[in-house]
């Protein structure tokens, strides 16, 4: 799964972002389980990339939530 850029994440629908977030969290759990079990992972930097992508998605979700709150309060 390729790493997503902020522009790509912002252009996604909220359902697509939620689905991608679940997929990334599952992949991260699998990688962490493999590492904890003493297995080898072919690309350790993938864990870091996944964490950053999860953070990007959560950031965009939060930005949209704040926009909605601001629009409602006006």
N, C-alpha and C positions, 0 to 999 in steps of 0.2 A: 504494500500500500504506500503510495508516494506521500511525501510530506506536503501539507497544504500551506499555501501562502495566505496572508490576511485578506487579500483581494478575492481569492477563491472562496474563502470561508464566508466573507460578507455577501458574496453573490449567491450563496446556497440558501435554500429555504430553511426555516427553523426545524422542520421535520428531518431534512437531510442532515443538518448539523447534529441533531439529537441521535440519529442513527449512526453517524460517523463517530460520534463521541463514545457510544456504546462499543462499537467495533474496536476503537483504539484502546479503550480500557480493558477489553477482553484480551487483546494482543499483548498489552503490557503485563497483565496478570500471568499469561502463559510464559512470557519471557522471564519474569521474576521467579516463577515457580521452577523453571529450568535452571536458572542460576542458583537458587537456593538448594536444589537437589544435587548440585555439583556437576551438572551437565555443562556442555560447552555451547556457547552461542556464537554463531559465525560473525555477528556484528554487534559488539557491545554498544556502539554509539547509537544504535537503533533505539535503545531504551531512552536515551536522552532526547532523541528526535520525537519519539512518541509523547513523552512528557511535555515537551514544548508545544506540540500540536494540540494536545488536550488543553493546555493553558490558553492557547490562542482561541480555541472554540469557546471556552468558558468566558473569556474576555468579551468576545463578540456577543454572546448571549446576554451578558450583564449590561453591555452598552445598549442593546435593544430594550432590555427591561427598563433601564433608566430613561430612555427616550419615551417609552409608553407612559411611565409615571409622570414625566414632565408634561406630556401632552394632555393627560387627564387632569392634572392639577391646574392647568391654565383656564 
